């Protein structure tokens, strides 16, 4: 069974998807980290983020790998482990831009579908249920209020020693939502057959339990 988890930035997709995959002993594929790896490379090499051809060529000539180590997913750009670099605010903003490019998404689509062919996969992103895996047996649309998503990000950054304003994060998330929902290729939207799960005010474990219950019901109905 393939499980698609979509939703806006900061909804908790990566954390939830990883836990669901662990509980089910499925393979977890974080597609957002693939775009972030490309965004990191653009930022790291100081390439023009507004030049789609340059960004697309960069992806075509390099390799992104997802490697499982000690129960954690590590993201590699060629032989460089970029896992600890791809969650910065700068990379987050770049990731939203590179993900809007059709030529980039076409390349990523091939990579992601090849990864999913092994089956028993939990894949999260913004267009998994609508575009990447439209035939996934279970589709979840994970969301939360902008305020809550900004507060989660704010606490993460404070814990890492970064001094940021909550209001600035709210604005960034709102702008990113707009870009993701209004891009020309595979925009962020809830698939018609996806189950909406709002994470506002509930714990990660409660969200995971909800999704596991949905998977159990869907698994029974498809057998």
ZIGIFEN-V313571 format. One record per run of one state. SS is the DSSP state (~ for helix, > for strand, _ for the rest). FROM is the first residue (numbers start at 1). TO is the last residue. If there is no record, write none. Layout:
ss->(SS SS)
from->(FROM FROM)
to->(TO TO)
This chain:
ss->(_ > _ ~ _ > ~ _ ~ _ > _ > _ > _ ~ _ ~ _ > _ ~ _ > _ ~ _ ~ _ > _ ~ _)
from->(1 2 8 13 25 27 31 45 52 61 64 70 72 78 80 82 89 99 102 117 121 126 128 133 138 144 146 160 166 183 195 199 204 222)
to->(1 7 12 24 26 30 44 51 60 63 69 71 77 79 81 88 98 101 116 120 125 127 132 137 143 145 159 165 182 194 198 203 221 223)
